[in-house]
Amino acid sequence: MAYILCIETSTSICSTALIDDGKVVAARQNNEGNSHATQLTLLIQELFNDSSVIPAISDIDAVAVSCGPGSYTGLRIGVSTAKGICFALDKPLIAISSLAILAWPVVKQNYGSNLDTETWYCPMIDARRMEVYTAMFDQNMVQKRETSADIIDPNSYQDILKRRKVFFFGNGAKKCQDTLTHKNAVFFEDEGPLARNMASLAHDAWQNGRFEDVAYFEPFYLKDFIATTPKRKVL
């Protein structure tokens, strides 16, 4: 039995979940956007207030957090909170790719279907303009294309699409639908990366002892943060 607190903050959705041996015990999420700093700790508190399975946060065995890529601010808040809990309770930290979290339920839903077994799954997280954070996975969740920040144009992924069907999904995929028009490009509706979809991935990491160094771990931002200065209004 292993209780793991899961935290996902890589997009505008802020979500938490409590899992027990790979099964979701309780889950909470907030879709308001840009409210992670105020909502995350409240969502965590709600998990333990409403769960009758585990009495207190001190009884968890580990904390799992989405490590990116994704929103710079969201990842920073999620990882900082996870590390704070791990430090305070002396618990191990598990890091999971936000793209793997996004891909897992889509792959699971279509596994064993009549789809060609050569189909790849391409989660996309919006990186503004026509850029996305993305990777590709096969039906066994083996990563087939490295994580990258891609600027999408009509020629994107043509070498892959000529050979196989690719499912595109995530908040970054929506803006690419009119650009990626190859017959093998299939666009799939999804809920976004959520903490409850970390259950199997976090449990597998726990069983295999894949833990991070709490003191030195940092999110996988993929790109440097660029601050912008609002234009001065002319009176």
N, C-alpha and C positions, 0 to 999 in steps of 0.2 A: 504494500500500500504506500503510495507516494502522493502527497498533496502538493500541487504546484500552482502558484499564482501566476497567471499569464497577463501580460500587458502589451497592447498594440496601439501605437500612436503615429504610424508612419504616414497617414493621410489625414483628411479633415475629420474622420471618424475616430473618436476616442473610445476604446473598449477594454474591458477586463473580463477575466474568467477564472474560475477555480476548478481545477481538474483533479480527479482521483483515479490513479492508474489508467490514464488516457481517456477517461470519460468526464464529460462536463457536468459538474455539480451545480454551478450557478454562473450566470453571465450577465453583464451589464454593458450598455453602450450609450454614447451620446453623439448625435449626428449634427450638432449645431455648427461645428467648425470653429477653429481659432479659439477654443475654450479649454484646451487640454490642461493648461496650468491651473485652472480653477476646478475642473471637473474630475480629473484623474483620481485624486485622493478620495474624493467623495464617492466615486464609483467603487473603489476598493473597499471603502468602509461599508457600503451597501452590501457587498458580497458577503461579508462576515456577519452583518446584522441580520441578513435574511437566510443564511444557510444554517441548517440544523445539523449538518454532517460534521462540521469542524467548528469548534467553539471560538477560536481566536486566531488572529494572523500569526501569532507566535508558534502555532502548531504546524505551519506549512513546512515542507521539506526543501523547497527551492523556489526561485523566482525565474520565470522565463519572459524575455522581452524581445520585441521585434527590433532588429539591429540595423534595418535599412536595406536598400536605399529608400528615400522618401523625403518627406518634409523635414528640413533642417531643424526647425523649432520643435516640431512634434517629436522627432527622434531624441532630441536633447532632453526634453521633458520626461519622456518615457524611460530612457536609460538612466537618467539622474534619479528618478523615483525608485526604479528597480535596484540600483546600486545602494541607495540609502536604506532600503528595507533589508538588503543582504548584509550590509555593514551592521545595522542595528541588531539583527537577529542571528548573525553569524550563519547565514545560509548560502548555498552555492547559487551562482548565476548562470542561466542558460540563455544563449543568444540564437535567434532564429531569423533567417532572411525574410523580409517582408514580402518578397516576391514568391517565396515558397509557401508562405501563409496564404497568399492570394491564390496560388495555383492549386493547393491541396483539395479544396472542396470541388473544384471544377473537374480535376482529374478523377477524384473519387466518384463523382456523379456519373461520369462517362466510362469508367473502367468496366470492362466486360460487356460493353454495348456492341452494337454492330458497326461501330466506327472502325476504320482501318487501323490496325495496330501500329502503323507507322506514323500516326497522327502525333504532332507535337503541340504543346500547350505554352502559350506566350502571355504571361501576365504583364500588364503595363501600368505603371504609376505615373501620373501626370507630372512632368517637370517643367511646365509652362511652354508657351508657344507650341511649336510642333515637335518638341523634345519629350522623350519618355525614358523612364528607368525600366529596364526590361531584361528578361532572360528567357530561355526555353527549356522545357522539361518534357520527358517522354511519359508514357502511361504508368511507369514505375517510379515516377518522381525523381528520375536520374536527370541531373542538369546536363543538357546537350549543347547549350550556348552560354558563354560566360555573361555575367551581369555587366550591363553597359548602359550608358546614357546615349540614346540614339535620336538623331534628328530624322523624322520620317518624311520621305518623299515617295513618289510613285515607283522608284526603283528599289525601295527597301525590301530586304528579305526575298528578292526574286529568285536567287539561287536555291533557297530552301523551298519556296512555294512551288517551284517547278517539279520538285521531287515528292512532295508530301503535303497533306492538309495540315493547316495550322489554325488552332483556336486562339483568337485574341480576346482578351477581356481585361477588366480593370478600368479605373477612371481615366487612364491615359488612352485606352483603346477607342473610346467613343469618338474622340476627335480625329482618329486615323481612319475611320470607316470609309470616308469618301475618297481617301488617298490610296489605300491598299485594296485594289479592286480585282485582284487575281481570283480566279474561280476557286482556288484552294484556300483562300483566306475566309475564315468563318468567324463571325463576331458573336460572342456569348455574353448574355446578361449575368451579372454577378452582384454580390452584396458588398464587395470590397474586402480588404484584409481585416479580419476580426479576431479578437483574442480567443474566442471559442473554437476557431479553426486551427489553433495552435496545439490542440490537445494531443493528437497522435505524434506530432513532430516533437513536442516538448517531452512527452513520455519516452520516446525513443532516445532522445538526448540524455535523459535521466538514467535510463537503463545502461547506456553505453559510457556514462561518465564524461560526457562532453560538456565541461564547465569552463567558464571564462575566469580570468584573473580580475576580481572585482575592483582592485585598486587601479588597474591600468586599462581596463576595457573602454573602448570608445565606439560610438555608432559608425556604421559604414555609410558615410554621407555621399560618397561617389563623386560629388562635385563640391568645390569650395563655396562657402556661404558668401553671397554678394549682397551687401546692404545698399539700399537705394535712398536717396534724399528727395523728399517731395519738392516739387517745383514751387518756387516762391510766387505767391499770388501778386498780380499787379493791380494796384488800386486805381 
